[in-house]
C-alpha cells in the first residue's frame, strides 16, 4: 500500500491518465520515463533544466571538507562531490502555500 501523503511513478501515471484524454498507461509510462531520463542526462552533463511554472533543476559543486565519523568520532576527509538541487518557481511556492483543499 502506498503512503497517501506521497506519490510514486504508478501514482503519477494514474494522474496522467485522468488528465490527458486518449493516453494509454504504456504511453504515460514511456512519457514519464522520457522526462526523467532527459532531466537526469542534463544534470549528468552539468546542465540546468528549467520548467516554467514548476522550477529549476541544477547541479552544485560541494567542496571537500573535514567531518566527524559518527561511530569512532575521528576526523575524516569528506571528498568533493556534485550535488543535484531543485529550486521551485514562484508560482509553485504560491500553490504549495495555499490552504489544503480536502473536498
N, CA, C and O atoms as CSV, one atom per row, in Angstrom:
chain,resi,resn,atom,element,x,y,z
A,1,UNK,N,N,0.842,-1.188,0.000
A,1,UNK,CA,C,0.000,0.000,0.000
A,1,UNK,C,C,0.881,1.242,0.000
A,1,UNK,O,O,1.877,1.311,0.720
A,2,UNK,N,N,0.506,2.214,-0.810
A,2,UNK,CA,C,1.303,3.434,-0.913
A,2,UNK,C,C,0.937,4.419,0.190
A,2,UNK,O,O,-0.205,4.474,0.647
A,3,UNK,N,N,1.918,5.183,0.599
A,3,UNK,CA,C,1.715,6.239,1.584
A,3,UNK,C,C,0.809,7.300,0.945
A,3,UNK,O,O,1.154,7.836,-0.108
A,4,UNK,N,N,-0.341,7.616,1.555
A,4,UNK,CA,C,-1.255,8.583,0.939
A,4,UNK,C,C,-0.691,10.000,0.861
A,4,UNK,O,O,-1.240,10.842,0.149
A,5,UNK,N,N,0.394,10.273,1.579
A,5,UNK,CA,C,0.979,11.613,1.558
A,5,UNK,C,C,2.107,11.744,0.541
A,5,UNK,O,O,2.780,12.774,0.500
A,6,UNK,N,N,2.323,10.717,-0.281
A,6,UNK,CA,C,3.362,10.795,-1.301
A,6,UNK,C,C,2.891,10.087,-2.573
A,6,UNK,O,O,1.944,9.300,-2.551
A,7,UNK,N,N,3.569,10.384,-3.674
A,7,UNK,CA,C,3.251,9.766,-4.963
A,7,UNK,C,C,4.458,9.000,-5.466
A,7,UNK,O,O,5.594,9.442,-5.292
A,8,UNK,N,N,4.222,7.855,-6.089
A,8,UNK,CA,C,5.287,7.133,-6.766
A,8,UNK,C,C,5.016,7.171,-8.271
A,8,UNK,O,O,4.068,7.825,-8.707
A,9,UNK,N,N,5.823,6.488,-9.060
A,9,UNK,CA,C,5.661,6.521,-10.523
A,9,UNK,C,C,4.278,6.069,-10.945
A,9,UNK,O,O,3.649,6.705,-11.790
A,10,UNK,N,N,3.796,4.977,-10.366
A,10,UNK,CA,C,2.485,4.463,-10.753
A,10,UNK,C,C,1.374,5.460,-10.431
A,10,UNK,O,O,0.426,5.603,-11.203
A,11,UNK,N,N,1.486,6.146,-9.300
A,11,UNK,CA,C,0.502,7.165,-8.939
A,11,UNK,C,C,0.516,8.316,-9.946
A,11,UNK,O,O,-0.537,8.810,-10.350
A,12,UNK,N,N,1.711,8.737,-10.345
A,12,UNK,CA,C,1.841,9.822,-11.325
A,12,UNK,C,C,1.232,9.394,-12.656
A,12,UNK,O,O,0.539,10.183,-13.298
A,13,UNK,N,N,1.478,8.164,-13.075
A,13,UNK,CA,C,0.907,7.656,-14.324
A,13,UNK,C,C,-0.620,7.662,-14.242
A,13,UNK,O,O,-1.287,8.023,-15.212
A,14,UNK,N,N,-1.175,7.269,-13.104
A,14,UNK,CA,C,-2.631,7.288,-12.939
A,14,UNK,C,C,-3.185,8.704,-13.082
A,14,UNK,O,O,-4.225,8.909,-13.707
A,15,UNK,N,N,-2.487,9.676,-12.502
A,15,UNK,CA,C,-2.912,11.079,-12.625
A,15,UNK,C,C,-2.822,11.520,-14.085
A,15,UNK,O,O,-3.723,12.192,-14.587
A,16,UNK,N,N,-1.745,11.146,-14.764
A,16,UNK,CA,C,-1.593,11.494,-16.179
A,16,UNK,C,C,-2.751,10.933,-16.998
A,16,UNK,O,O,-3.250,11.605,-17.901
A,17,UNK,N,N,-3.177,9.725,-16.698
A,17,UNK,CA,C,-4.275,9.092,-17.439
A,17,UNK,C,C,-5.591,9.850,-17.245
A,17,UNK,O,O,-6.406,9.921,-18.165
A,18,UNK,N,N,-5.801,10.414,-16.055
A,18,UNK,CA,C,-7.034,11.167,-15.820
A,18,UNK,C,C,-6.972,12.564,-16.435
A,18,UNK,O,O,-8.012,13.152,-16.733
A,19,UNK,N,N,-5.781,13.094,-16.627
A,19,UNK,CA,C,-5.616,14.455,-17.141
A,19,UNK,C,C,-5.594,14.541,-18.661
A,19,UNK,O,O,-5.957,15.577,-19.221
A,20,UNK,N,N,-5.175,13.470,-19.345
A,20,UNK,CA,C,-4.998,13.518,-20.803
A,20,UNK,C,C,-5.893,12.473,-21.460
A,20,UNK,O,O,-5.700,11.271,-21.276
A,21,UNK,N,N,-6.871,12.944,-22.227
A,21,UNK,CA,C,-7.779,12.034,-22.939
A,21,UNK,C,C,-7.016,11.234,-23.988
A,21,UNK,O,O,-6.165,11.776,-24.693
A,22,UNK,N,N,-7.321,9.950,-24.086
A,22,UNK,CA,C,-6.728,9.099,-25.095
A,22,UNK,C,C,-5.339,8.576,-24.770
A,22,UNK,O,O,-4.754,7.839,-25.563
A,23,UNK,N,N,-4.816,8.941,-23.636
A,23,UNK,CA,C,-3.489,8.479,-23.234
A,23,UNK,C,C,-3.597,7.078,-22.645
A,23,UNK,O,O,-4.450,6.810,-21.799
A,24,UNK,N,N,-2.725,6.195,-23.103
A,24,UNK,CA,C,-2.719,4.846,-22.544
A,24,UNK,C,C,-1.690,4.777,-21.414
A,24,UNK,O,O,-0.817,5.638,-21.300
A,25,UNK,N,N,-1.806,3.744,-20.588
A,25,UNK,CA,C,-0.871,3.568,-19.474
A,25,UNK,C,C,0.556,3.407,-19.979
A,25,UNK,O,O,1.489,3.940,-19.379
A,26,UNK,N,N,0.734,2.677,-21.076
A,26,UNK,CA,C,2.093,2.480,-21.600
A,26,UNK,C,C,2.655,3.786,-22.163
A,26,UNK,O,O,3.845,4.064,-22.015
A,27,UNK,N,N,1.802,4.586,-22.807
A,27,UNK,CA,C,2.251,5.885,-23.312
A,27,UNK,C,C,2.609,6.820,-22.163
A,27,UNK,O,O,3.615,7.526,-22.223
A,28,UNK,N,N,1.790,6.826,-21.120
A,28,UNK,CA,C,2.059,7.674,-19.957
A,28,UNK,C,C,3.357,7.247,-19.280
A,28,UNK,O,O,4.175,8.090,-18.910
A,29,UNK,N,N,3.546,5.940,-19.117
A,29,UNK,CA,C,4.777,5.433,-18.506
A,29,UNK,C,C,6.001,5.797,-19.331
A,29,UNK,O,O,7.029,6.196,-18.783
A,30,UNK,N,N,5.893,5.660,-20.645
A,30,UNK,CA,C,7.017,5.993,-21.526
A,30,UNK,C,C,7.307,7.494,-21.492
A,30,UNK,O,O,8.466,7.906,-21.520
A,31,UNK,N,N,6.257,8.304,-21.431
A,31,UNK,CA,C,6.430,9.757,-21.370
A,31,UNK,C,C,7.116,10.172,-20.075
A,31,UNK,O,O,8.047,10.978,-20.084
A,32,UNK,N,N,6.650,9.614,-18.964
A,32,UNK,CA,C,7.260,9.919,-17.675
A,32,UNK,C,C,8.721,9.497,-17.666
A,32,UNK,O,O,9.584,10.242,-17.201
A,33,UNK,N,N,8.997,8.312,-18.175
A,33,UNK,CA,C,10.377,7.815,-18.221
A,33,UNK,C,C,11.247,8.711,-19.094
A,33,UNK,O,O,12.403,8.964,-18.753
A,34,UNK,N,N,10.714,9.193,-20.213
A,34,UNK,CA,C,11.473,10.077,-21.103
A,34,UNK,C,C,11.822,11.392,-20.409
A,34,UNK,O,O,12.935,11.897,-20.562
A,35,UNK,N,N,10.875,11.951,-19.645
A,35,UNK,CA,C,11.130,13.198,-18.924
A,35,UNK,C,C,12.209,12.981,-17.861
A,35,UNK,O,O,13.129,13.787,-17.727
A,36,UNK,N,N,12.088,11.899,-17.116
A,36,UNK,CA,C,13.079,11.600,-16.071
A,36,UNK,C,C,14.459,11.389,-16.686
A,36,UNK,O,O,15.456,11.889,-16.165
A,37,UNK,N,N,14.517,10.654,-17.788
A,37,UNK,CA,C,15.792,10.399,-18.474
A,37,UNK,C,C,16.407,11.697,-18.977
A,37,UNK,O,O,17.612,11.914,-18.843
A,38,UNK,N,N,15.578,12.560,-19.556
A,38,UNK,CA,C,16.060,13.836,-20.078
A,38,UNK,C,C,16.652,14.701,-18.964
A,38,UNK,O,O,17.742,15.251,-19.117
A,39,UNK,N,N,15.942,14.822,-17.854
A,39,UNK,CA,C,16.427,15.628,-16.728
A,39,UNK,C,C,17.700,15.019,-16.143
A,39,UNK,O,O,18.659,15.734,-15.853
A,40,UNK,N,N,17.704,13.704,-15.971
A,40,UNK,CA,C,18.871,13.014,-15.411
A,40,UNK,C,C,20.102,13.215,-16.283
A,40,UNK,O,O,21.186,13.498,-15.774
A,41,UNK,N,N,19.939,13.070,-17.601
A,41,UNK,CA,C,21.074,13.221,-18.512
A,41,UNK,C,C,21.586,14.655,-18.512
A,41,UNK,O,O,22.796,14.881,-18.535
A,42,UNK,N,N,20.684,15.615,-18.486
A,42,UNK,CA,C,21.106,17.018,-18.450
A,42,UNK,C,C,21.915,17.302,-17.182
A,42,UNK,O,O,22.952,17.962,-17.243
A,43,UNK,N,N,21.446,16.811,-16.042
A,43,UNK,CA,C,22.181,17.014,-14.791
A,43,UNK,C,C,23.524,16.300,-14.816
A,43,UNK,O,O,24.514,16.831,-14.312
A,44,UNK,N,N,23.571,15.101,-15.396
A,44,UNK,CA,C,24.833,14.370,-15.513
A,44,UNK,C,C,25.828,15.141,-16.384
A,44,UNK,O,O,27.041,15.045,-16.192
A,45,UNK,N,N,25.298,15.908,-17.344
A,45,UNK,CA,C,26.142,16.738,-18.216
A,45,UNK,C,C,26.381,18.122,-17.618
A,45,UNK,O,O,26.913,19.003,-18.292
A,46,UNK,N,N,25.993,18.318,-16.361
A,46,UNK,CA,C,26.157,19.582,-15.631
A,46,UNK,C,C,25.405,20.726,-16.303
A,46,UNK,O,O,25.875,21.863,-16.320
A,47,UNK,N,N,24.241,20.419,-16.854
A,47,UNK,CA,C,23.359,21.433,-17.426
A,47,UNK,C,C,22.179,21.618,-16.473
A,47,UNK,O,O,21.832,20.713,-15.715
A,48,UNK,N,N,21.573,22.796,-16.524
A,48,UNK,CA,C,20.382,23.016,-15.712
A,48,UNK,C,C,19.148,22.772,-16.565
A,48,UNK,O,O,19.205,22.833,-17.793
A,49,UNK,N,N,18.042,22.498,-15.906
A,49,UNK,CA,C,16.764,22.254,-16.571
A,49,UNK,C,C,15.731,23.162,-15.925
A,49,UNK,O,O,15.479,23.065,-14.724
A,50,UNK,N,N,15.129,24.050,-16.724
A,50,UNK,CA,C,14.093,24.953,-16.231
A,50,UNK,C,C,12.757,24.563,-16.832
A,50,UNK,O,O,12.637,24.390,-18.045
A,51,UNK,N,N,11.757,24.425,-15.979
A,51,UNK,CA,C,10.402,24.127,-16.416
A,51,UNK,C,C,9.522,25.267,-15.905
A,51,UNK,O,O,9.339,25.429,-14.698
A,52,UNK,N,N,8.979,26.057,-16.842
A,52,UNK,CA,C,8.159,27.211,-16.466
A,52,UNK,C,C,7.045,26.801,-15.510
A,52,UNK,O,O,6.421,25.752,-15.664
A,53,UNK,N,N,6.814,27.655,-14.523
A,53,UNK,CA,C,5.780,27.468,-13.502
A,53,UNK,C,C,5.996,26.227,-12.645
A,53,UNK,O,O,5.087,25.810,-11.926
A,54,UNK,N,N,7.163,25.640,-12.708
A,54,UNK,CA,C,7.483,24.488,-11.856
A,54,UNK,C,C,8.763,24.746,-11.092
A,54,UNK,O,O,8.747,24.807,-9.862
A,55,UNK,N,N,9.885,24.900,-11.806
A,55,UNK,CA,C,11.143,25.170,-11.121
A,55,UNK,C,C,12.348,24.860,-11.971
A,55,UNK,O,O,12.248,24.633,-13.176
A,56,UNK,N,N,13.491,24.855,-11.313
A,56,UNK,CA,C,14.766,24.653,-11.987
A,56,UNK,C,C,15.552,23.552,-11.280
A,56,UNK,O,O,15.705,23.566,-10.058
A,57,UNK,N,N,16.046,22.602,-12.067
A,57,UNK,CA,C,16.948,21.570,-11.585
A,57,UNK,C,C,18.358,21.986,-11.974
A,57,UNK,O,O,18.560,22.542,-13.053
A,58,UNK,N,N,19.322,21.731,-11.128
A,58,UNK,CA,C,20.697,22.071,-11.441
A,58,UNK,C,C,21.656,21.214,-10.629
A,58,UNK,O,O,21.247,20.330,-9.876
A,59,UNK,N,N,22.939,21.499,-10.802
A,59,UNK,CA,C,24.000,20.769,-10.103
A,59,UNK,C,C,24.908,21.789,-9.429
A,59,UNK,O,O,25.323,22.772,-10.044
A,60,UNK,N,N,25.205,21.549,-8.182
A,60,UNK,CA,C,26.142,22.398,-7.435
A,60,UNK,C,C,27.364,21.569,-7.039
A,60,UNK,O,O,27.269,20.375,-6.755
A,61,UNK,N,N,28.506,22.243,-7.032
A,61,UNK,CA,C,29.746,21.613,-6.586
A,61,UNK,C,C,29.855,21.794,-5.080
A,61,UNK,O,O,29.721,22.908,-4.573
A,62,UNK,N,N,30.097,20.713,-4.374
A,62,UNK,CA,C,30.326,20.770,-2.934
A,62,UNK,C,C,31.793,20.430,-2.693
A,62,UNK,O,O,32.235,19.320,-2.991
A,63,UNK,N,N,32.540,21.382,-2.157
A,63,UNK,CA,C,33.980,21.182,-1.957
A,63,UNK,C,C,34.248,20.120,-0.890
A,63,UNK,O,O,33.369,19.779,-0.099
A,64,UNK,N,N,35.471,19.610,-0.884
A,64,UNK,CA,C,35.826,18.631,0.141
A,64,UNK,C,C,35.900,19.344,1.491
A,64,UNK,O,O,36.139,20.549,1.568
A,65,UNK,N,N,35.691,18.570,2.542
A,65,UNK,CA,C,35.687,19.171,3.869
A,65,UNK,C,C,35.988,18.112,4.918
A,65,UNK,O,O,35.936,16.912,4.650
A,66,UNK,N,N,36.302,18.583,6.116
A,66,UNK,CA,C,36.531,17.673,7.232
A,66,UNK,C,C,35.202,17.377,7.906
A,66,UNK,O,O,34.352,18.254,8.053
A,67,UNK,N,N,35.042,16.138,8.308
A,67,UNK,CA,C,33.847,15.734,9.027
A,67,UNK,C,C,34.238,14.833,10.184
A,67,UNK,O,O,35.415,14.521,10.369
A,68,UNK,N,N,33.265,14.424,10.948
A,68,UNK,CA,C,33.481,13.535,12.090
A,68,UNK,C,C,32.773,12.216,11.813
A,68,UNK,O,O,31.581,12.187,11.509
A,69,UNK,N,N,33.534,11.112,11.925
A,69,UNK,CA,C,32.938,9.786,11.763
A,69,UNK,C,C,31.994,9.559,12.936
A,69,UNK,O,O,32.417,9.674,14.086
A,70,UNK,N,N,30.715,9.238,12.676
A,70,UNK,CA,C,29.747,9.159,13.778
A,70,UNK,C,C,30.010,8.052,14.801
A,70,UNK,O,O,29.614,8.179,15.960
A,71,UNK,N,N,30.669,6.977,14.391
A,71,UNK,CA,C,30.902,5.867,15.324
A,71,UNK,C,C,32.210,6.007,16.079
A,71,UNK,O,O,32.272,5.733,17.277
A,72,UNK,N,N,33.261,6.434,15.380
A,72,UNK,CA,C,34.578,6.496,16.024
A,72,UNK,C,C,34.928,7.894,16.529
A,72,UNK,O,O,35.893,8.060,17.275
A,73,UNK,N,N,34.145,8.904,16.125
A,73,UNK,CA,C,34.383,10.299,16.497
A,73,UNK,C,C,35.734,10.818,16.016
A,73,UNK,O,O,36.251,11.795,16.558
A,74,UNK,N,N,36.306,10.174,15.004
A,74,UNK,CA,C,37.570,10.649,14.442
A,74,UNK,C,C,37.282,11.539,13.237
A,74,UNK,O,O,36.246,11.416,12.583
A,75,UNK,N,N,38.232,12.442,12.960
A,75,UNK,CA,C,38.080,13.312,11.798
A,75,UNK,C,C,38.286,12.504,10.530
A,75,UNK,O,O,39.174,11.655,10.455
A,76,UNK,N,N,37.457,12.776,9.538
A,76,UNK,CA,C,37.615,12.135,8.233
A,76,UNK,C,C,37.506,13.211,7.154
A,76,UNK,O,O,36.855,14.238,7.346
A,77,UNK,N,N,38.147,12.958,6.032
A,77,UNK,CA,C,38.068,13.864,4.899
A,77,UNK,C,C,36.880,13.445,4.036
A,77,UNK,O,O,36.843,12.322,3.532
A,78,UNK,N,N,35.925,14.329,3.868
A,78,UNK,CA,C,34.774,14.054,3.006
A,78,UNK,C,C,35.125,14.607,1.631
A,78,UNK,O,O,35.416,15.796,1.502
A,79,UNK,N,N,35.104,13.759,0.599
A,79,UNK,CA,C,35.548,14.213,-0.721
A,79,UNK,C,C,34.582,15.210,-1.367
A,79,UNK,O,O,33.403,15.271,-1.017
A,80,UNK,N,N,35.103,15.979,-2.304
A,80,UNK,CA,C,34.279,16.900,-3.089
A,80,UNK,C,C,33.304,16.086,-3.926
A,80,UNK,O,O,33.591,14.954,-4.314
A,81,UNK,N,N,32.154,16.678,-4.197
A,81,UNK,CA,C,31.145,15.976,-4.979
A,81,UNK,C,C,30.228,16.982,-5.660
A,81,UNK,O,O,30.169,18.149,-5.273
A,82,UNK,N,N,29.525,16.523,-6.663
A,82,UNK,CA,C,28.489,17.325,-7.308
A,82,UNK,C,C,27.146,16.875,-6.765
A,82,UNK,O,O,26.889,15.679,-6.632
A,83,UNK,N,N,26.285,17.844,-6.451
A,83,UNK,CA,C,25.010,17.538,-5.811
A,83,UNK,C,C,23.867,18.148,-6.637
A,83,UNK,O,O,23.886,19.345,-6.925
A,84,UNK,N,N,22.879,17.338,-7.016
A,84,UNK,CA,C,21.735,17.917,-7.719
A,84,UNK,C,C,20.870,18.726,-6.754
A,84,UNK,O,O,20.796,18.425,-5.563
A,85,UNK,N,N,20.217,19.763,-7.293
A,85,UNK,CA,C,19.314,20.567,-6.469
A,85,UNK,C,C,18.084,20.932,-7.285
A,85,UNK,O,O,18.078,20.826,-8.511
A,86,UNK,N,N,17.045,21.364,-6.581
A,86,UNK,CA,C,15.820,21.840,-7.207
A,86,UNK,C,C,15.420,23.153,-6.556
A,86,UNK,O,O,15.386,23.256,-5.330
A,87,UNK,N,N,15.117,24.157,-7.371
A,87,UNK,CA,C,14.621,25.430,-6.879
A,87,UNK,C,C,13.209,25.620,-7.429
A,87,UNK,O,O,13.036,25.726,-8.643
A,88,UNK,N,N,12.205,25.666,-6.569
A,88,UNK,CA,C,10.829,25.822,-7.055
A,88,UNK,C,C,10.583,27.219,-7.614
A,88,UNK,O,O,11.201,28.189,-7.177
A,89,UNK,N,N,9.671,27.315,-8.589
A,89,UNK,CA,C,9.285,28.607,-9.151
A,89,UNK,C,C,8.406,29.353,-8.145
A,89,UNK,O,O,7.911,28.771,-7.181
A,90,UNK,N,N,8.226,30.640,-8.389
A,90,UNK,CA,C,7.375,31.459,-7.526
A,90,UNK,C,C,5.949,30.904,-7.540
A,90,UNK,O,O,5.308,30.817,-6.493
A,91,UNK,N,N,5.452,30.527,-8.722
A,91,UNK,CA,C,4.071,30.027,-8.795
A,91,UNK,C,C,3.916,28.695,-8.059
A,91,UNK,O,O,2.866,28.444,-7.467
A,92,UNK,N,N,4.930,27.842,-8.084
A,92,UNK,CA,C,4.868,26.588,-7.331
A,92,UNK,C,C,4.863,26.867,-5.826
A,92,UNK,O,O,4.103,26.255,-5.076
A,93,UNK,N,N,5.713,27.789,-5.397
A,93,UNK,CA,C,5.735,28.157,-3.978
A,93,UNK,C,C,4.376,28.679,-3.529
A,93,UNK,O,O,3.885,28.323,-2.458
A,94,UNK,N,N,3.769,29.534,-4.370
A,94,UNK,CA,C,2.454,30.076,-4.028
A,94,UNK,C,C,1.412,28.970,-3.938
A,94,UNK,O,O,0.579,28.973,-3.031
A,95,UNK,N,N,1.454,28.023,-4.873
A,95,UNK,CA,C,0.488,26.919,-4.896
A,95,UNK,C,C,0.636,26.042,-3.655
A,95,UNK,O,O,-0.355,25.619,-3.062
A,96,UNK,N,N,1.877,25.775,-3.273
A,96,UNK,CA,C,2.141,24.928,-2.105
A,96,UNK,C,C,1.684,25.619,-0.820
A,96,UNK,O,O,1.301,24.953,0.142
A,97,UNK,N,N,1.725,26.930,-0.804
A,97,UNK,CA,C,1.355,27.676,0.406
A,97,UNK,C,C,-0.136,27.989,0.498
A,97,UNK,O,O,-0.566,28.638,1.452
A,98,UNK,N,N,-0.937,27.538,-0.478
A,98,UNK,CA,C,-2.387,27.695,-0.387
A,98,UNK,C,C,-2.927,26.710,0.636
A,98,UNK,O,O,-2.330,25.657,0.859
A,99,UNK,N,N,-4.056,27.044,1.262
A,99,UNK,CA,C,-4.663,26.102,2.220
A,99,UNK,C,C,-5.010,24.784,1.535
A,99,UNK,O,O,-5.363,24.767,0.356
A,100,UNK,N,N,-4.908,23.678,2.274
A,100,UNK,CA,C,-5.237,22.370,1.734
A,100,UNK,C,C,-6.717,22.319,1.371
A,100,UNK,O,O,-7.567,22.863,2.076
A,101,UNK,N,N,-7.001,21.658,0.264
A,101,UNK,CA,C,-8.369,21.536,-0.227
A,101,UNK,C,C,-8.812,20.094,-0.102
A,101,UNK,O,O,-8.596,19.313,-1.029
A,102,UNK,N,N,-9.419,19.713,1.001
A,102,UNK,CA,C,-9.893,18.331,1.217
A,102,UNK,C,C,-11.368,18.271,0.869
A,102,UNK,O,O,-12.235,18.423,1.730
A,103,UNK,N,N,-11.637,18.044,-0.421
A,103,UNK,CA,C,-13.014,18.090,-0.861
A,103,UNK,C,C,-13.655,16.786,-0.827
A,103,UNK,O,O,-14.830,16.667,-1.174
